[in-house]
Amino acid sequence: MQCVYIGLGSNLDNPGEQIKRAVDALQKLPKSKYIRDSGLYLSRPMQLPDDDSQQPDYYNAVVLLETFLEPLELLDSLQSIEKQQCRVRIERWSPRTLDLDILLFGNLRINSERLKIPHPGLCEREFVLYPLQNIEQELEIPGHGKLSQCVQKCSKNGLRFLGSIGEAE
């Protein structure tokens, strides 16, 4: 069994409920066991440098699972959950009903066309680092060192903890 950290994000169609539904779906994944989550956070949207459009803030969380699934099997399952929750892939960093990303998969390092682990940009994104730290403070990020060191280098950028998933809206 591998420990896997999944990042969740949503900023459309009742994002708090989207995250809660996604957590419910993750708890039902085959050959997997839900361990815990970070709680719910609110973050500013990432935008392309030349994008001056305004989009709503994101609701974010991280979930820890143990799984016997292979990385690509897990990715397929996550994309299926996104599709069930009406995820449409238009352009990078655009608003979305749900985004599920494999952040870490045990100590694996994968760099394929379809999947990159650790997730690219993980150590620069407050909406991933702080929720990760809420789950596991002593986490080692393959190729990057200790999570605590990454957190020290990353501003909160307005990130706010909202409370438990499903209770904080």
N, C-alpha and C positions, 0 to 999 in steps of 0.2 A: 504494500500500500504506500502511496506517495502523498505527502502533504502538498496541497495545491491552494494557492491564494487567487481568488477571483475578484477583479474590480468591477463594480457596478456603477452605472451612471444613467441619469435620465433628466430631461428638462422639458418634456412635452406630455400632455394628456395625463395630468395628475401624477407628477413624478414620484411622490412619496408612495403612492399606491403601486406604481410600476415597479419600484424597488421591492416592495413587500411581495408582490406576485412573483417576481424573479427569485427571491429568496425561497418562497414556497416551492417553486419549481426545482431549485437547486437541492432542496432537501429530499426530493424524490428521484434524483438522478440514479440510474442503475449502477451497481458495483461501486457505490460511493457512500460516504457517511458525512453528514453535516456536523461540524465541530462547533463553530461559533462565528459571530459576525462582529463588526466594528461599531455598530450603531450607525446612525444616519448623519451625514454632514451636508452642508450647503456650501457650494463653491462658485466662483465666477467662471463663466465659460471661457474655454480656450478659443482663440480666433486667429485666423491667418493675418499676417501683418497688414495687408491691404484691404481687409474686411472691416468696414465701418458699420455694418448692420448690427442691430441690437438683438440679442437673444436672451431668453430667460436664464437665470442661474440654474446650476445643476444640483441635483440631489445625488450624493455619492455614498458608497459603502464598500467594504471589503469583506469577503466571506472566506473562511478557512474550511476546506474539505479534506478528507482522506479518500483516495480513490484507487481502484484497480484499473480504471480506464487508461488507455494510452493517450498521449497528448492530442493527437488528431481526432481520436474518438471524442474526447472531452470538448475540443473545439467545435466539432459537428453538433454536439449536444447543446452547447451554448448558443450557437447560431440558430438552432431550432427554437430555443426559448425566445431569442430575440424576434424571430419571425412570428411566433405565436403572439407576441406582444406588439405586432405591427411595425417592427423596425424597418425603415426604408433607408438604404445606403445611397445618399445623393452625392455628397462631397465631404471631404475631410473636415472634421470639427463642426459639422452642421448640427442643428438641433436634432434630437432623437428621442423616441419613446424609451429606448433601452439600449445600453451598450454594455456588453459583458466581455471582459478581457481576462485571459490567463496572465497573471502577473508573474507568478513563480510556480514551478512544477518541480518539487523536491529541489535537488541541486543541479537539475538539468540546465544545459545551455543549448538552445536550438536556434539556428539561423537559417530557416528555409523560406521559400517564397511565400508560403501560406502562414507560417507561424514563427514568431521570434520570442524566445524566452531566455532571460528575463525580458519582460515587456519593454520595448524601447521607450526611453524617456521616464521610466519609473522613478529614477532618483532625482528628477527635476519637478515632479508633480506633487504639489501639496495635498491634493485631493486623493492621492494614493498613499503617500508616505505617512501622513498622520493617522488615517484609518488603520493602516498596517501596524503602526506602532501601538494602536489601541488593542490589537489582538496579540501581538508578540513583540515585546520590546527588544529582545536579544537576537532577533532574526539576522541571519547572514544572507546577503544578496550576492549570488554568484557573479564574480567579475567586478563587484562594486564595494565589497566590504560590509561592515556592520550597518544595519538600518539606522541606528542612532547617529552615526556619522553623516549619513545622507540627510536625515531630518535636520541636523544642526546647520546644514548648508542651504536649507530650503525655507524661504519665508512662508508664513501662513497665507499671505495674499488674500486676507479677508475670509478665509475658511472658518466656518462655524460648526460646532457640534450641536445637533438638534435633539438627540436623545435616541431611544430605542427605535428600531425599525418597526413601523406599524403604529407606533404611539406618537411619534413626533411629526406633525404635519405643519 
